[in-house]
Amino acid sequence: MALLPPNPEVLNSVSLIHDQTPKDNNAVNNALEAMKSGTANYAALLIQKLSIRPQQKMDDSIMEVADTLGEPFAESKETGTHNPIQEITPDDRVADLQTSSSSTTPLRLHTENLGTENIPDWVLIACAQNLEKAPTLIVNPVETVRVMGAIGLTRQLQLLREPAFGVQEPTAFALATGRDEGERKLLKDNIPIISGLNQSVGEQEGAPVVEVDFEAMTTDSYEHKNALAVFEVLAQKMAHKVVTRQGDLLVIRNTAQNRATNDGIIYASALHGRDRFVPMADSQRKRKLKRVFVRGRESIRT
């Protein structure tokens, strides 16, 4: 998986988006359209020094990208607000929990809000401040599946295809309603981790659908639990570490299919997570992100 388009000219242009030349804007627009249409071979895009217009505020820039991709929305069950732009900062009260505001524990790789009614097709994460240099982790799970096949873990892949798993609600959803981490609801049961094409090793065309939240998955089977653990270890080893800086925007394709439009396209998608880090003691200097969820619109691909 490439975090940026593989073409060196486009790579350089996206990296230099802050120069504000028409070529830079075209490069970003083309990269976004490739992701939107399903023709991109990258599941995440890093736009450095985001500013689509000179002097444009970060919130406006984020929303312009979000509007390009689809319909931004607020997940009020998590945030309690109807503002689509969520501000994320370390919170000592949840430092060791599996939430976006944690810090002292790694945030395990996941498909955002898996199993919920409003799973976003896109997750946009903008960096307002990251003096701690906390890395975001990104991995295309289909690549992990291919590696598992290549090294002979066929039994584990078979188990991951079986409808033997459940998924709990995100921890933040429980906390928002006064419940603790151990009181989360089971959102779905008897589902597989891998579905779709039964891809052979080395096959280039097509891809299975792989969506998982390693922290939220449940299973009563030791064998299935072990297969999931093997999958997580390998995905973690393959994950790219991205340290965003002030003004950067990370665009992540969260789902492999458009839920709302059912357009039949399998998109390159990514799991994301975060390494543990120690927040700045001064609250004004702590890591600060802005996050937007987006529902995809019907693809323009022909």
PyMOL commands that set and color helices and strands:
alter all, ss='L'
color gray80, all
select helices_A, chain A and resi 8-15+17-19+22-37+58-69+76-79+92-94+141-150+154-160+171-176+181-183+222-238+283-285
alter helices_A, ss='H'
color red, helices_A
select strands_A, chain A and resi 44-47+70-73+86-88+107-110+122-129+136-139+165-168+186-191+194-195+209-210+217-218+240-242+249-253+271-274+288-296
alter strands_A, ss='S'
color yellow, strands_A
deselect
rebuild
show_as cartoon
